[in-house]
Amino acid sequence: MEILIAEDDAVSRRLLESCLLKWGYEVVLAKDGREALEILSRENRPRIVIFDWMMPEIDGIELCKKVRANQGMSPIHIILLTARNGRADIVCGLEAGADDYISKPFDREELRARVQVGVRLVELQRKLADQVEELTHALEQVKQLQGLLPICSYCKKIRGDDNYWQNVETYVGEHSEAQFSHSICPDCFEAVVKPELEKLVPKEATTR
């Protein structure tokens, strides 16, 4: 799992990087919000980010808003790092688009726990996205028969949209992915097949 750190303070940035590397994560570094946006514009962008609130040019709050405003961007879990831990500040950060926050100076175990939560959520989103893609693909492969089908009461042919009468097998084959294997039901055997067989076999043979 790759994690982006956007932090203008070199000491804090190095400390965050050291912790994440120790826990087995890959780390991408950005010195400010503008560089973070450039990294997130890549195709294989990190799915978990840690934004410092106070940064030059583009701060963490504005960065959250820009990320959330980009509808084409894959879901990203944002952890906002801030020394502003008042209730109003926390609400402001969450309303801007942050998923979680951690106060400065941060506790390493708390950071680890919050990152683990982010990893679980990202993995869940990825699995759901894969399932949706598989379902969409499956639905595209299925043609469904819907609506009222005009069918002849005698020969059982179906009238298509072009007003042309087709047998059931042909119509269903053209409008669905169904395939047919042919057999004879018991009723048809008694009513049709058996009388035909009796015509072919001499009566003397049947009475012996």
Secondary structure, 3 states (H helix, E strand, C coil): CEEEEECCCHHHHHHHHHHHHHCCCEEEEECCHHHHHHHHCCCCCCCEEEEECCCCCCCHHHHHHHHHHCCCCCCCEEEEEECCCCHHHHHHHHHHCCCEEEECCCCHHHHHHHHHHHHHHHHHHHHHHHHHHHHHHHHHCCCCCCCCCCECCCCCCEECCCCCEECHHHHHHHHCCCCCCCCCCHHHHHHHHHHHHHHHCCHHHHHC
